[in-house]
Amino acid sequence: MSAIRVTVWSEHVSERREEAVARAYPRGLHVAVADGIRAVLGNAVDVTTRTLEEPEQGLPEAALAATGVLVWWGHLAHDQVTDSTVARVRARVLDGMGLIVLHSGHLSKVFKSLMGTSCNLRWREGDDRELVWTVNPSHPIAEGVPHPLVIERHEMYGEFFDIPQPDELVFVSSFSGGEVVRSGCCFNRGKGRVFYFSPGHETQPVYHLPGVRRVLANAVVWAHNPAPSPIVLAATLESPVDWFRGQRAPHGARG
């Protein structure tokens, strides 16, 4: 079985502007995320990293065509991601590429285009203790994840989170201040699978935690679709009438 081709994309802006981020992720958030996925999945994945400053914002057609699962982290530069980049990513997701959106990526153009809502939520910077509770223990993304997964110091994300009803909810987080948020959400879009995971504030080394790395690795395997099945609309081939009775109208006829 061939390795899952994973591309970890980050805008790579905060690390070069803020000392606190550089301390937490001296080689960049994207490198830490990629290292975590490799550490858990080993030879089962082929992981590359790409960033906003690269040609075609790191995501040309050829790179996306070779990607089975795209992991997305963004924060300060959402508005710098061009509409053409968003269109390329969206098209690949609908065609079967998996997408994992992390933390403040909930406000990325890519995620909002796939959700169709504002994707806003409540937030508060601070040092809250976050407990990530598994609410669907039979889900593949929850396999091997501590219950609860404890993040000792983290930014607060809270409800209301303006997203569509998830097709599957895997995690819910609670915070020191009493807030809660749907922190692990699965969506089906076209032939692709999308997973949103909220932990990952840039000044706190969340992506070094073994439990978080397990979530991301599990999500990669879940989101990967090695052979998207074709979607064929019957109306493009014939015009069925009373199909449940096995009767069909001649081509072009209408019931």
PyMOL commands that set and color helices and strands:
alter all, ss='L'
color gray80, all
select helices_A, chain A and resi 14-17+19-24+29-44+55-58+61-65+78-80+83-94+103-107+109-115+140-142+206-208+210-223+234-236+243-245
alter helices_A, ss='H'
color red, helices_A
select strands_A, chain A and resi 4-10+45-51+69-73+98-102+122-134+149-158+168-174+180-189+192-197
alter strands_A, ss='S'
color yellow, strands_A
deselect
rebuild
show_as cartoon
